[in-house]
Amino acid sequence: MTRDTAIAKATEYFETGAFQSDLAHLVSYRSESQNPAPEARAEAQRYLVEAMLPRLEAMGFVCEIIDNPDPKGGPLLLGERREGDDLPTILTYGHGDTVRGQEGMWREGLKPWEITEDGDRLYGRGTADNKSQHLINIAALESVLAARGSLGFNTRIVLEMSEEVGSVGLPEVFRTYKDRLSADVLIASDGPRLQPDVPSMFMGSRGGTTFDLLVETHEGAHHSGNWGGLLADPAMILAHALACITDVRGQIKVPEWRPDSLTNSVRDALSRLPVHGGDGPAVDPDWGEESLTPAERVFGWNSFAVLAMVSGVPEAPVNAISGWARATCQLRFVVGTDPEEVVPALRRHLDAHGFERVQIRAHDRGFFSATRLDPEHPWARFVGASIRETAGDLHVLPNLAGSLPNDSFTEILGLPTIWVPHSYRGCSQHAPNEHVLKPLCRDALRVMAGVFWDIGASGFRGGQV
C-alpha cells in the first residue's frame, strides 16, 4: 500500500456520501456550551459517549471521559492509540461544543441541528466550527490505518466540550494529565483557510479578552425635557471614552496595546498572504493601522472592537435620559502583549483622559494568550512540505487572526503546534447559516491523509528536514 492508497481511501469516504452522513449525525447533537440548561450539558456528554467514543475505540484508542474541574465547563475525552515506544507521538484536538443554535434566525429552509445541502454548501450549526474539522482528521487517520494496517506513530487525542466558553477547565486538565498528553507535536484543525481552494497552515493564534465598559450616572431614566442639560448622559460619556481608545480609523491609542513583535521575519511571511477576495465581506482599506498592510493588521497587530452597545431601551425609545450605558468590547492581541496588563493599561488610559467614572468589568471566561511558532520550525516545514505534495500550494500564517486555546498546548504541554484549518472565512461560524464547502472538505480529507501517512512513513520527530 502507498501514500496514494491512503489518499484514495479518504477521497472515497467523501465521494460515497459517508462523510456527509457522519457530519449530519454529529450536527444533530445540540451541543451548545453557551446554554446553561441541564439538557445542553447532557447533550455534551452524549456527544462524547455516543458519537466519539465508539468510533475511536474501533480505531484502537483507549479512551476515558473525564469531568471538567470547572463547573461551568463540559466533559472532556482523552484517548490514546499506542503502537511503539520508539515511534513519534502526535497529539490532536477538537471541540464538539458549539455556540447557540440561534433557531429562527437562519435563512428559510435551514435548521441549525439538521444538515441541509445547497449546491456545494452543507449548512448546520457546528459544520464549520468544529465538528467537520475533527471528523476530517479522525477519518484521515482511519484512511491511513486502512491502507497501511498501522499508523506508524502513536496518537493521543483531546476532545473538549467547552471551547466556545473559553475552554474553561482545559488548563487544569492539561496540568493534571500532562503525562498522558505528552507528544512530539500538536496537529489539529480549527479556524478558516485564507482562500477556499488553497490549504492554510498556522502555528499559533492571537489572544483575546472581552470586557464591558459601563457608565452609571443616576438612578432610573428621567424626562429629557425637564432634565436635559442637567443630568449627565451616560451614552455620550461612553461614546467619548470609546473614542479615546482608538482614533477615527480604529488605530489603537492605548500605548501598552501597541505590540513590538511585528519583526521583519513576520512581515516577510505575511507579505505573501492574500487577505482580499473569497466569499467574505470586502476589506476596508481605510480601517486599522495606517502604516501596515491588511495582512499585517489582522495577523501581526492588535485590534480593538466594540461587539455591542446599549443605553436605554433601543427597541422602544422614550423621551428620557437613561441612567446607564454599556459597551461589550474585545481586544485581539498578538505575541508581545501581556494579557494580564490589558485591563490595567486601559484603566490608566481612561483615567488619564478624564474617564474615571467609566467602569471596566472583565468577563469571567477570561482570555486566551497569544502564541506563535517560527514558520521555519522543523515541524512546520515537514507538515508544509506534505501539504504541498498533496495540494500543490499552501498559505503559511505565523498565527491565526482569531483565538484558540493554543496557549494550553504551548505553555503547559510545551508542544510545537501546527493547525491545518478545514473551513473558510465566509462560513458564517458563530452566526446563522453556518456551513462548510463540500470541495474544501474533500480536499482537506486528502491533505490530512497525506500528512498522517508521511509522518508514519518517515518516523519524523521534529529534527531537521
N, C-alpha and C positions, 0 to 999 in steps of 0.2 A: 504494500500500500504506500501511497505517496502523498505529498502535500496537496496535490491536485485532487486526490480522492477525498480528503477531509473537506476541502472547499466545495467539492461537488455534493457531498452529503449535506452540508449546510445550505447550499442552494436548493437542493431537493426538499429540505424541510420547509423552506419558504414556498416553493412553487407548487407543492401538493396541497397547500392551504393549512398545513398543520400549525404553522406559526400564527396565522390569523385566528385560528380556532383556540389555540392556547392563550393568546393575548386576550381574546374575548372572555375566557374563563377568569383570568386574573382581574380584568376590569370589573367583572361582576361583583367583586368584593368591595363593599362600601367602606374602605379603609381610611376614613377621614381623621387624621390625627388632630386636626384643629377643632373637632367636635368632641366636647367633653362628655357626651351622653354615654351611659353604660353600654348601649348596643354598639356604638362605634368602637369602644375599647374591645368588646368581644369579637368584633369583626377583624381587628388587627391580629388577635390570637388565631382566629380561623384561617387567616391568610397564610400564616406560617405553618400551622398544623396540617391544613388540608391541601394547600396549593404548592408549598415549597418543600416540606419535609419528605413526602413520598418520592418526589422526583429526585431530590438529592440523594436519598438513601438508595434509590435504584441505581445511581451512578457510583455507589461505593463510599459515599460520605457517611461518617459517623457524626451525628448531629445532636445538639442539645438546645432546647428553647429555654431561655432564662428570663426571669422577671427583671424589669427595669428598676434600678435602685432609686430613680426619681419617680415619685407618684404621678407626676404629670406626663410621664412617658409610657410608650407601649413596649411590648416584649421584643426580644432580640433572638435571632437564631445564630448559633456558632456551629460551624461544620468543618470537618477535615477529611480529605482523601489522601492517604499516605501511600507512597509507592517505594520509597527508599531513603535511607539516611544520607546517602551520597548525592542525592538529587536536589536541584533548586526547589524552593518553595515559593509559590505565588499566592498572595492574598488578594481576594476580590471582594466586592462590596455591592450592595444595592439597598434601596429602601422601598418597601411595599406600601408605605403610607402616602396619602395624597392630601392636597388642600381640600377645602369643602367642595362638594359636588356642584353647588350653585344651580340646583334644579329650577326650571322655569326661566332661566336666563339664556339658555342655549338656542341656537337657530332652530326654526321649526323643523321637526322631524328628527332632531337629535336628542339623545338622553345620555346623561353623564355615565350611567352604570351599564350601558349597553354599547357594544361596538356597532358603529354604522359605517359602512363602506360607501364612499362617494368618489368615484374616479380613483386617483392614486392616494386618497386620504382615508385613514382609519380614525374615526372620531370616538372619543370616550375619555372619561377622567382617568388620568394615570397612564394613558397610552404613551405620552412622551416622557412623563416625569413620575415614576421612573420604571414602570412595570415592563415596558418593552425593552428597556435598556439592560436590566439584569436578566430578562428572559433571553435576549440575544446572546449574552455571554455564557449563560448556562447551556444553551443549545449549541453554541460553538464548541464548548468543552465536550458535549455529547458527540459531536461530529468527529472530533479527534479521537475520542475513545472508540467509536465505531470503526474508524479507519485503521487505527494502529493497534487496538486492543489494550492500550495503556496511554496515559498522557505523556509520560516521560518526565514528570515533575510532580511534586507534592502540591496539593491545593488546599487552601483554607478560605472560608467564606464567612462574611458577616452580613446578615440581613437585619436591618432595623426598621422600626415602625414609628419613628418619631422625628424624622429629618425635617418635616415641614413645620415642626415647632422647635427648631433649633437643635435637633439631635440631643435633647435633654437625656442625661444619663449615659451617653456614649463615652465621654471621657472616663467616667468612673468604671464602666465595664472594661474599657481598654486597660486601665491600671490594674484592675483585679485579675483579668485573664491575659495579661501581657505575654506570658509564656506560651499560651495556646494560640496567640495571634502573631507570633514572630514569623518573619518571612524575609525573602530577599528583596521583594518589591511589591507594591500595590499596583494592580492593573484593574481598573474599574471604569464604569461609564455613567455619566450624568451630564446634563447641560446640552447645548446645541453645537452643531458644526457651524463654521463661519458661512459656508455655502453648502446647499443640499447635496451637490454632486461631487464634492471633494471631502475626503475624510479630514478630520481635525484631531490634534493631539495637544493636550495641555498638561502642565506639570505642577499646577498649584491653582490658587484661586484668590480673588480679592476677599478681604474680610468684610464683615458687615455688622453694624449695630444700629438699632432702632430705638427711638425715644420720642416722647411727647414734649412739646413746648406748650405751656399753659399760662394764661393770664386771667386772673380773677380780680375784678376791681370793686365790685359791690354785690350785695345780695339781691337776687331777683332781677327782673327787667323793669325798666321804668320809661314812661312815656317820653318819646323823643322830642315832642314839642315843649313839654314842661321842663325837661331835664337836659335837652340838647345844649351843649356848651357849658354845662355844669358838672356832668359826670364824665369821667374818662371812658373812652370807648376801647374795650379790650381788643376788639378785632383790629383797630388801627394800630394799637401798640404792638400787637403780634406781627402785623404786616411789616412795620418798620424794623422790628427785631429780625425778622427773616431777611429783610433787605440788607442788613449789615453782615450777614453770614456769607453771602455771595454778592457779586455785582450784577448788573442787568443781563449779562450773558451767562451767568452761572459760574463765574470764576470764583473759587474759594478765597475768602478773605481772613479766615482763622489761621494764624501763622503755623500752629502746630499741625494743622490738617494738610499742609502742603508738603508732599514727600520729597525725599532726596535720593530715591532709589531708581530713578529713571536713568540708568547708566547707558553708556554708548553701546554696550553689547545687547542690552534690552532694546534700545532704539533700533539697532540693526536687525534684530529678529522681527520686530514689529513692522519694519519698513516693507516687508514682503507680504503682509497680510491684507486681504481685501476686507473692507468694512461696509462699503456701499453694495447695493444690489441685493438679490434674493427677494423673498416674499414679504419681508418686514417693512415697516414704515421707512420713508426716506430720511436719511441722516440730515440733521440740521447743521449746515456748515458754519453758522454764526453762533453756535452754542458751545459752551465749555471753554477750557483753557486756550486762549488765542494763539499762543506760541507753539502749540502741539498739533500733531496730525490727528485725524479722527481715531486711528488705531492706538496712538499713544494716550489719548484721553480716556479710552474705555478699558485698556489693558494695562497701562503703565501709570495711571494717575488716580487720584481720589475724586469721587463725585458725591455731591450732596443733593438730596431730593426731598421734596415735600410730598408725602404719599397721600395725605388727606388733610383738609382744613374744615373747621366748622365753628360757627358762632350763632347764637340764637336758634331759630327753627327754620332752616332753609326751605323746607317743603311747604311751610305756611308762615311766611314772614309777617310780623306785626310792627306797628309804629312804636317801637320801644328799643332802648339801648340795652343790649344784653349785658349780663354781669360777668361773662366769661367768653374766652375764645381758646381754641385748641388746635394745634397742628401736629400731626404724626410725621416725623421726619426720619431720614435714614442717611447714614454715611457709609458708602462702599469705599474701602481703603486697601492700598497695596502694601507690600512689604516696606518697612521703614516708618510706618505709623504705629505708635504704641496704642493698642486698643484700650488699655486701662486709662489712658490720658485723653481719650476722645471727649468725654463729657466734661471733665475738669477744664480742659482747654476752652471748650465752648462757654462754660460758666465764666471764666476770666474774660473772654472776649465780649460777652454780653454785658457784663458789669462795667467793663472799660468804656462801653458805648452808651451807658446810662440805662440799661435794661435790667436792673436788679430785680424788678418785680416779675420778670418772666421766669417761671419755674421750669426746671428740666426734670422729667420723670423717665428714667430708663426703663425699658420693657424687661420683664423678668425672664424672658427667654435668652437674654444675654447676647453673645456675639460669637461669630467665627473669626479666628485670627487669619491674617493674610499669610500665604505661603507661596513659595516659588522655587522651582528646581532649574538648574542651569540646562538650557536646551542641548548642551554638549555632554551632559551626563551619559555614561555608557548605556544605561537602561533606556534613556530617551533615544539615543542613536540606534540601539538594537530594535526597539519596537517601531521606530520610524522607518527603518530600512525594510522591516517586514511588511508594514502597511503599503509602502511604495511598491514593493514587489507585487502585491495583490491588486492595488488600485491604480498605480501609476503616478499618483500625485498625493500631496499631503500638506496641510497647513499646520504649522507648529507654533503654539502660543506659549510664552513663558508662564502665563497664568490665565485662568478664566476670568471674565469680567464679573460674573456672579460670585456667589459664596457657597462653599461646601464645608462639611466637617473635616476638611483635609488636614487641619492642624492636629487632630487627634492621631492621625496616621504618622505625621512627620514628627511631632513633638513628644508623643507618648511612646509610640512604637518605633520611632527612629527610622522610618522607611523612606526610600525614594518613591515618589508617587507618579504614576502615569495614568491619565484619564483619556479615554477614547470615546467621545460623545456620539450618540446614535440618534439625536434629534436635530432640529434646525431652528433658526431664530424666529421663524414665523409660525411656530407650532401652537401658539396660544396657551402655553403652560400657565397654570395658576389663574386661568380665565375661562369663561365659557368657550365652547367649541375647540377644546384641546384635541390635538390629533398628531398622528405620525404619518410620514410618507412611506408608502409601500416600497418604491425603488430604493430609498435610503435604507430601509430595514434589510432588504435583500443584500445590498452592498455591505452593510455592517456585519451581517452573519458571515459573509465570505472573508471580510477583513479579519474578524476575530478568530475564525477558524485558522487562518494563516498565521496569526500571531501565536496562538497556542501550539500549533504544530511546530513552528520554528523554535520555540523555547524547548519543547521536548526533544526535538531533533538535535539541538546544539548543546544542551545542558548548560546554557549560558546562566551565569550567576552574578553578572554585574562587572566583569572585567572589561578590559579594552576590546572594542570590536575591531 
